Amino acid sequence: MSAKEKISEELLLQEEVLKQNEIVLFNDDVNTFDHVIDTLVYVCEHTSEQAEQCALLVHYKGKCTVKTGSYDDLEPRCSKLLQAGLSAEII
């Protein structure tokens, strides 16, 4: 691989990283910590510890990024969070 090809490949990889989207979960006064944690474990494939930390961040900071990835991966996950009664959006 030439130096020019290598640079071109690195730029494509950087571009892909920049295209990453995020699911942001927002605080509400409705859902219990257990429901939020269980939903994050199921929908976002978090560990219990990750989900608990996200739930605490959402509670104290008002919002938290709970999943990063391509829009195609995040869209069905965000829909499931919304169906579970959580407040989330893709940014």
Buried (B, 14 or more C-beta within 10 A) or exposed (E): EEEEEEEEEEEEEEEEEEEEBBBBBEBEEEBEEEBBBBBBBBBBEBEEEBBBBBBBBBEEEEBBEBBEBEEEBBBEBBEBBEEBEBBBEBE
